Amino acid sequence: MRSLVIIPTYNEIENIHKMLDTVLGLQPSFDLLVVDDGSPDGTAKAVQYVQANHPQQIHLLERSGKLGLGTAYIAGFQWALERDYQLVYEMDCDFSHNPMDLVRLRQACIDGADVAVGSRYVKGGAVSNWPIGRVLMSYFASVYVNSILWLGVRDSTAGFKCYRREVLEKIDLTRIRFIGYAFQIEMKYNAKQLGFTIEEVPITFADRELGTSKMSMGIFKEAFLGVLQMRLRGVKPASNAS
């Protein structure tokens, strides 16, 4: 099954070379789409340098500015659907998501899951190098999400995922409103409400070692309020979905 890994970037020059090389070395093979939001540090040029030797596997979508994580993924989803990829992945560039786990997410979808989520909070999952305050905030954010949305996903804010293309075809991507943690929740909520199965695959999430975190209090606030808005707004399938 053709697989595309979408990696949004903004100022990831310290990580991008190693990330591309690591994913290129995986078996079975994965194609990559880097969605770069005009990184001033030269991330896009670094992608182009590697791309020159792997034009069939590495792709680059350059955008004019910092437009947000959610919009980057939606642009990537649309790009993937236009090119008939069967499995589409979300992954960070900072190695907080171990690229080796792409193989396990892929297998979960091949075995029957519609969405496979790399989860910190199921048996076998873990968090490495996070202060306890951040771990508790993340864990109880998922508790809060499930109390409002009845999502049934223990790591509801997780951003390391694999979707079968049927999921992305049926979700109305034009109705997805959020850009940070709330985007990750909103995609899972849409998938669940539309009848798709979500399987959590245990992973170890490691805090970034290089570069600067994009996390902010505004992203947490968006997630807190966004969950209530999702519940009130409801879910509708894409108009062209079968």
Backbone torsions as a table, in degrees:
resi	resn	phi	psi	omega
1	MET	NA	130.2	-178.5
2	ARG	-68.1	129.0	-174.7
3	SER	-119.9	136.0	176.6
4	LEU	-126.3	124.6	176.2
5	VAL	-97.8	120.6	178.2
6	ILE	-97.3	125.8	-179.0
7	ILE	-125.8	105.0	174.3
8	PRO	-74.3	141.3	179.9
9	THR	-135.0	145.9	166.8
10	TYR	-151.0	110.3	-178.8
11	ASN	57.0	62.1	178.6
12	GLU	-119.9	34.4	-176.1
13	ILE	-61.1	-29.7	-178.7
14	GLU	-72.3	-22.2	-172.3
15	ASN	-112.3	-22.5	-165.1
16	ILE	-65.9	-41.6	-179.2
17	HIS	-59.8	-50.5	-177.9
18	LYS	-63.6	-40.4	-179.8
19	MET	-63.0	-47.1	179.9
20	LEU	-61.8	-44.5	-179.3
21	ASP	-63.1	-39.4	-178.5
22	THR	-66.4	-45.5	-179.3
23	VAL	-67.7	-37.6	178.1
24	LEU	-61.6	-26.7	-177.8
25	GLY	-85.0	-2.5	-177.4
26	LEU	-77.8	152.2	171.5
27	GLN	-130.4	130.4	-1.1
28	PRO	-65.5	168.0	-171.8
29	SER	-79.1	151.1	177.4
30	PHE	-126.4	137.8	168.0
31	ASP	-85.8	158.6	-179.1
32	LEU	-128.3	141.1	170.1
33	LEU	-123.8	114.1	175.1
34	VAL	-93.3	124.4	176.7
35	VAL	-106.0	103.3	-173.8
36	ASP	-104.1	129.0	-177.5
37	ASP	-94.8	56.8	174.4
38	GLY	64.9	40.1	-177.8
39	SER	-55.9	121.3	178.5
40	PRO	-71.7	-11.1	-177.5
41	ASP	-87.4	1.3	176.9
42	GLY	91.1	18.7	179.8
43	THR	-57.2	-44.2	-177.7
44	ALA	-62.3	-40.2	178.9
45	LYS	-65.1	-35.9	177.3
46	ALA	-64.7	-39.2	177.0
47	VAL	-63.2	-44.4	-179.5
48	GLN	-61.3	-35.1	179.6
49	TYR	-62.9	-45.9	178.8
50	VAL	-72.4	-37.2	-178.6
51	GLN	-58.8	-33.3	-178.1
52	ALA	-58.1	-30.5	179.5
53	ASN	-95.3	-8.1	-178.7
54	HIS	-139.6	57.6	-173.2
55	PRO	-65.8	-22.4	-179.9
56	GLN	-83.4	-21.0	-175.0
57	GLN	-107.2	-30.4	-175.7
58	ILE	-108.8	129.8	-179.2
59	HIS	-130.1	153.2	-175.8
60	LEU	-133.7	128.8	173.5
61	LEU	-117.0	111.5	-178.1
62	GLU	-97.9	132.9	177.8
63	ARG	-117.7	164.0	-167.2
64	SER	-79.3	-17.3	-178.3
65	GLY	-169.0	-174.2	-177.1
66	LYS	-78.8	95.7	-172.0
67	LEU	-102.9	-3.8	174.9
68	GLY	107.1	148.2	-176.5
69	LEU	-60.2	-46.8	-177.0
70	GLY	-60.3	-45.2	-179.4
71	THR	-67.9	-31.3	176.7
72	ALA	-64.0	-45.3	179.7
73	TYR	-66.8	-40.1	179.6
74	ILE	-63.4	-40.7	175.2
75	ALA	-60.8	-39.7	178.0
76	GLY	-67.2	-40.5	178.0
77	PHE	-60.4	-45.8	-179.1
78	GLN	-63.2	-39.9	177.5
79	TRP	-61.4	-43.3	-178.5
80	ALA	-67.0	-42.4	-179.2
81	LEU	-64.9	-36.7	178.7
82	GLU	-65.6	-20.8	-176.0
83	ARG	-112.7	16.8	168.9
84	ASP	62.3	35.8	171.1
85	TYR	-74.4	140.3	-179.6
86	GLN	-89.9	-30.9	179.1
87	LEU	-126.0	131.8	-175.2
88	VAL	-129.8	130.8	-172.2
89	TYR	-116.8	148.5	167.7
90	GLU	-107.6	135.2	176.8
91	MET	-155.7	141.5	175.4
92	ASP	-76.4	158.6	-178.7
93	CYS	-91.5	-9.0	-168.8
94	ASP	-92.1	8.8	-179.8
95	PHE	69.9	12.9	168.0
96	SER	-66.5	-28.7	170.0
97	HIS	-100.1	123.4	-179.9
98	ASN	-75.4	115.6	-177.7
99	PRO	-58.7	-23.9	176.8
100	MET	-60.3	-26.7	-179.1
101	ASP	-75.1	-9.1	174.4
102	LEU	-56.4	-37.6	-178.6
103	VAL	-63.3	-39.0	-179.6
104	ARG	-71.6	-39.0	176.0
105	LEU	-63.7	-41.9	178.5
106	ARG	-59.1	-45.5	-177.2
107	GLN	-64.5	-37.5	179.2
108	ALA	-60.3	-40.0	178.6
109	CYS	-73.4	-37.0	176.3
110	ILE	-63.3	-34.4	-178.7
111	ASP	-79.5	-4.3	174.0
112	GLY	134.3	-15.9	178.6
113	ALA	-69.9	144.3	173.7
114	ASP	-84.1	-35.7	175.3
115	VAL	-132.2	128.2	174.3
116	ALA	-109.4	128.4	-176.0
117	VAL	-114.9	125.1	171.9
118	GLY	-72.9	110.8	-167.2
119	SER	-112.7	134.5	175.9
120	ARG	-84.9	-21.0	-164.6
121	TYR	-116.1	18.3	167.9
122	VAL	-105.0	169.1	-179.5
123	LYS	-56.5	127.3	-177.6
124	GLY	97.0	-15.0	177.9
125	GLY	-85.2	158.7	-177.3
126	ALA	-160.6	165.8	174.3
127	VAL	-123.8	134.0	-178.4
128	SER	-118.2	135.8	173.1
129	ASN	67.3	25.0	173.9
130	TRP	-102.2	141.4	170.8
131	PRO	-65.9	149.9	-174.2
132	ILE	-58.7	-33.7	180.0
133	GLY	-62.4	-39.3	-179.9
134	ARG	-72.4	-36.8	176.9
135	VAL	-61.2	-46.4	-178.7
136	LEU	-65.3	-39.6	179.0
137	MET	-61.8	-44.3	-179.5
138	SER	-66.5	-44.2	-178.0
139	TYR	-63.4	-47.2	-176.8
140	PHE	-75.4	-18.8	170.4
141	ALA	-63.0	-41.2	178.0
142	SER	-68.0	-36.8	175.6
143	VAL	-61.2	-44.2	179.1
144	TYR	-62.3	-45.7	-180.0
145	VAL	-58.1	-45.9	-177.6
146	ASN	-69.1	-28.1	177.6
147	SER	-70.6	-26.0	-179.4
148	ILE	-95.2	-44.2	-171.4
149	LEU	-101.8	-10.8	-176.0
150	TRP	51.2	47.4	-174.0
151	LEU	-73.2	-34.4	-179.7
152	GLY	74.9	21.2	178.0
153	VAL	-119.1	119.1	-173.1
154	ARG	-69.5	-30.1	177.3
155	ASP	-111.8	73.6	-170.9
156	SER	-70.9	-22.3	-179.7
157	THR	-94.4	3.5	-176.6
158	ALA	-58.6	140.7	-178.8
159	GLY	-115.2	13.2	179.3
160	PHE	-110.7	104.9	-167.5
161	LYS	-146.3	157.8	170.0
162	CYS	-126.7	131.1	177.3
163	TYR	-114.3	137.9	162.9
164	ARG	-72.1	146.4	-173.7
165	ARG	-60.0	-29.3	-179.5
166	GLU	-59.7	-31.5	178.8
167	VAL	-66.7	-48.6	-178.1
168	LEU	-68.2	-29.2	176.9
169	GLU	-69.9	-34.7	-175.3
170	LYS	-86.5	-30.6	176.5
171	ILE	-68.7	133.4	176.0
172	ASP	-80.3	94.8	-175.7
173	LEU	-64.6	-21.4	178.9
174	THR	-72.6	-15.3	-179.3
175	ARG	-97.5	-5.2	178.1
176	ILE	-72.7	124.5	-169.4
177	ARG	-108.0	-21.9	-167.0
178	PHE	-102.2	164.9	-170.2
179	ILE	-123.0	-21.3	-175.2
180	GLY	-113.1	-130.0	176.5
181	TYR	-54.2	-38.3	-178.2
182	ALA	-63.2	-30.7	176.0
183	PHE	-62.2	-43.8	-178.8
184	GLN	-64.1	-39.5	177.3
185	ILE	-66.6	-44.9	-176.8
186	GLU	-61.2	-40.1	178.4
187	MET	-65.2	-42.5	178.0
188	LYS	-65.1	-41.3	-179.2
189	TYR	-62.8	-43.4	177.4
190	ASN	-61.2	-46.4	-179.5
191	ALA	-59.8	-45.2	-178.5
192	LYS	-64.9	-46.1	-177.7
193	GLN	-65.8	-26.2	179.6
194	LEU	-88.6	4.9	171.7
195	GLY	94.5	11.4	-179.0
196	PHE	-88.8	153.3	179.5
197	THR	-91.2	139.0	179.6
198	ILE	-119.4	123.8	179.3
199	GLU	-115.4	132.5	177.9
200	GLU	-94.4	127.1	180.0
201	VAL	-108.2	121.9	-176.2
202	PRO	-65.2	132.8	176.1
203	ILE	-135.3	163.0	168.0
204	THR	-102.1	118.5	179.6
205	PHE	-93.2	122.5	-177.7
206	ALA	-111.9	134.3	177.7
207	ASP	-63.5	147.7	-179.2
208	ARG	-59.8	146.0	176.0
209	GLU	-101.7	-29.9	-178.2
210	LEU	-123.3	149.2	179.4
211	GLY	84.7	-174.8	-173.3
212	THR	-116.6	134.4	178.6
213	SER	-64.8	144.8	177.6
214	LYS	-95.9	2.8	-177.3
215	MET	-67.8	144.4	177.4
216	SER	-150.0	163.1	177.7
217	MET	-65.0	-29.2	177.8
218	GLY	-62.0	-35.4	178.6
219	ILE	-67.5	-40.7	177.0
220	PHE	-64.9	-41.1	179.8
221	LYS	-63.0	-41.5	178.6
222	GLU	-59.3	-42.6	-178.9
223	ALA	-65.7	-42.8	-177.7
224	PHE	-61.5	-49.5	-179.0
225	LEU	-76.7	-32.5	-176.2
226	GLY	-63.2	-34.9	-179.6
227	VAL	-60.3	-41.9	178.3
228	LEU	-65.5	-40.7	179.1
229	GLN	-64.6	-39.1	178.4
230	MET	-60.1	-44.7	-177.7
231	ARG	-62.0	-41.0	-178.2
232	LEU	-74.2	-33.6	-173.9
233	ARG	-79.6	-35.2	-179.2
234	GLY	78.5	-176.5	-174.9
235	VAL	-128.7	136.5	173.6
236	LYS	-128.7	142.1	177.9
237	PRO	-71.8	159.8	174.4
238	ALA	-58.5	144.3	-176.0
239	SER	-64.2	-26.3	-179.0
240	ASN	-97.2	6.9	-178.7
241	ALA	-73.9	141.5	179.2
242	SER	-78.8	NA	NA
